[in-house]
Amino acid sequence: MLGRWVFGLGGHELFAVVLCAALPTAQNAFIFAAEYRLDTELPRDTVLLTTLLSMVSLSLIAVLLG
């Protein structure tokens, strides 16, 4: 709603912005943790969980806005 009324987005532009916002957490968080020998458990779990949730949310967004 904010994208449509505040920023004046519609159609393909609104669809693209909402899809980008719903993408899962990037692998970079895990890669940085592993590279600098930090705890990788939280980044690993976050990447897995957000990837699984994005499958549902991206499909729902596509149905509602597509």
PASEBA-1860 file (N, C-alpha, C; in nm, 3 decimals):
! residues 66
1> MLGRWVFG> 0.082/-0.119/0.000/0.000/0.000/0.000/0.086/0.125/0.000 ~ 0.193/0.124/0.076/0.281/0.240/0.083/0.344/0.269/-0.053 ~ 0.387/0.164/-0.121/0.448/0.181/-0.253/0.351/0.239/-0.355 ~ 0.227/0.200/-0.344/0.127/0.246/-0.440/0.088/0.391/-0.415 ~ 0.056/0.424/-0.288/0.001/0.557/-0.261/0.107/0.663/-0.233 ~ 0.213/0.627/-0.166/0.315/0.726/-0.132/0.412/0.748/-0.247 ~ 0.457/0.637/-0.308/0.557/0.647/-0.414/0.497/0.642/-0.554 ~ 0.368/0.620/-0.564/0.301/0.621/-0.693/0.339/0.505/-0.784
9> LGGHELFA> 0.377/0.394/-0.724/0.414/0.278/-0.805/0.289/0.198/-0.841 ~ 0.295/0.135/-0.955/0.185/0.050/-0.997/0.235/-0.053/-1.095 ~ 0.158/-0.152/-1.117/0.190/-0.254/-1.217/0.321/-0.324/-1.193 ~ 0.403/-0.327/-1.296/0.530/-0.400/-1.290/0.628/-0.340/-1.189 ~ 0.626/-0.209/-1.173/0.718/-0.145/-1.079/0.687/-0.187/-0.935 ~ 0.561/-0.186/-0.898/0.520/-0.226/-0.765/0.552/-0.373/-0.742 ~ 0.524/-0.456/-0.841/0.552/-0.599/-0.832/0.701/-0.623/-0.809 ~ 0.787/-0.555/-0.883/0.932/-0.573/-0.870/0.983/-0.528/-0.734
17> VVLCAALP> 0.934/-0.417/-0.684/0.979/-0.366/-0.555/0.937/-0.460/-0.443 ~ 0.815/-0.507/-0.447/0.767/-0.597/-0.342/0.842/-0.731/-0.349 ~ 0.868/-0.783/-0.467/0.944/-0.908/-0.478/1.086/-0.891/-0.425 ~ 1.150/-0.782/-0.455/1.286/-0.758/-0.404/1.287/-0.749/-0.253 ~ 1.186/-0.689/-0.196/1.178/-0.676/-0.050/1.154/-0.811/0.017 ~ 1.094/-0.905/-0.054/1.061/-1.035/0.004/1.168/-1.141/-0.017 ~ 1.278/-1.105/-0.082/1.384/-1.202/-0.106/1.449/-1.245/0.025 ~ 1.503/-1.367/0.028/1.566/-1.416/0.152/1.698/-1.346/0.182
25> TAQNAFIF> 1.746/-1.366/0.303/1.874/-1.310/0.345/1.985/-1.363/0.256 ~ 2.077/-1.277/0.221/2.186/-1.314/0.131/2.283/-1.410/0.199 ~ 2.348/-1.490/0.118/2.450/-1.582/0.166/2.571/-1.509/0.223 ~ 2.584/-1.380/0.192/2.701/-1.304/0.237/2.718/-1.309/0.389 ~ 2.610/-1.309/0.463/2.620/-1.313/0.609/2.691/-1.440/0.654 ~ 2.655/-1.553/0.595/2.721/-1.679/0.629/2.865/-1.681/0.581 ~ 2.889/-1.632/0.461/3.025/-1.633/0.406/3.118/-1.547/0.490 ~ 3.073/-1.429/0.532/3.157/-1.343/0.616/3.186/-1.410/0.750
33> AAEYRLDT> 3.084/-1.472/0.810/3.105/-1.539/0.939/3.205/-1.653/0.925 ~ 3.195/-1.730/0.819/3.287/-1.841/0.799/3.428/-1.790/0.769 ~ 3.438/-1.686/0.688/3.569/-1.632/0.649/3.646/-1.576/0.769 ~ 3.575/-1.509/0.859/3.639/-1.449/0.974/3.632/-1.537/1.098 ~ 3.596/-1.663/1.078/3.591/-1.764/1.183/3.505/-1.723/1.302 ~ 3.388/-1.670/1.268/3.289/-1.634/1.369/3.188/-1.747/1.379 ~ 3.096/-1.737/1.471/2.992/-1.838/1.485/2.903/-1.837/1.360 ~ 2.893/-1.950/1.294/2.815/-1.959/1.170/2.675/-2.017/1.191
41> ELPRDTVL> 2.642/-2.053/1.313/2.512/-2.117/1.337/2.395/-2.022/1.310 ~ 2.399/-1.903/1.364/2.289/-1.807/1.343/2.275/-1.765/1.197 ~ 2.384/-1.727/1.129/2.369/-1.692/0.986/2.320/-1.811/0.902 ~ 2.368/-1.929/0.931/2.324/-2.049/0.857/2.176/-2.072/0.874 ~ 2.129/-2.066/0.999/1.987/-2.088/1.025/1.900/-1.977/0.966 ~ 1.950/-1.855/0.971/1.876/-1.742/0.915/1.860/-1.755/0.764 ~ 1.968/-1.791/0.696/1.961/-1.810/0.551/1.864/-1.923/0.517 ~ 1.870/-2.033/0.589/1.780/-2.145/0.563/1.634/-2.106/0.588
49> LTTLLSMV> 1.607/-2.045/0.702/1.469/-2.009/0.736/1.412/-1.906/0.640 ~ 1.488/-1.803/0.608/1.435/-1.701/0.517/1.417/-1.754/0.375 ~ 1.501/-1.849/0.336/1.483/-1.910/0.204/1.355/-1.992/0.200 ~ 1.328/-2.069/0.303/1.206/-2.147/0.308/1.082/-2.057/0.314 ~ 1.088/-1.953/0.396/0.974/-1.861/0.405/0.953/-1.783/0.276 ~ 1.061/-1.754/0.205/1.046/-1.677/0.081/0.974/-1.756/-0.027 ~ 0.987/-1.887/-0.024/0.914/-1.968/-0.123/0.764/-1.946/-0.110 ~ 0.717/-1.940/0.013/0.575/-1.918/0.037/0.538/-1.773/0.009
57> SLSLIAVL> 0.616/-1.680/0.062/0.580/-1.539/0.048/0.590/-1.491/-0.097 ~ 0.693/-1.535/-0.170/0.706/-1.494/-0.310/0.592/-1.549/-0.395 ~ 0.550/-1.671/-0.366/0.436/-1.728/-0.438/0.308/-1.652/-0.409 ~ 0.289/-1.617/-0.283/0.170/-1.541/-0.244/0.171/-1.402/-0.308 ~ 0.284/-1.337/-0.308/0.296/-1.205/-0.371/0.264/-1.214/-0.520 ~ 0.316/-1.317/-0.586/0.291/-1.334/-0.729/0.143/-1.354/-0.758 ~ 0.076/-1.426/-0.671/-0.068/-1.448/-0.691/-0.147/-1.319/-0.667 ~ -0.111/-1.244/-0.563/-0.185/-1.125/-0.528/-0.157/-1.006/-0.622
65> LG> -0.032/-0.990/-0.663/0.002/-0.874/-0.745/0.022/-0.907/-0.893 ~ 0.036/-1.035/-0.924/0.069/-1.073/-1.062/-0.045/-1.076/-1.156
END
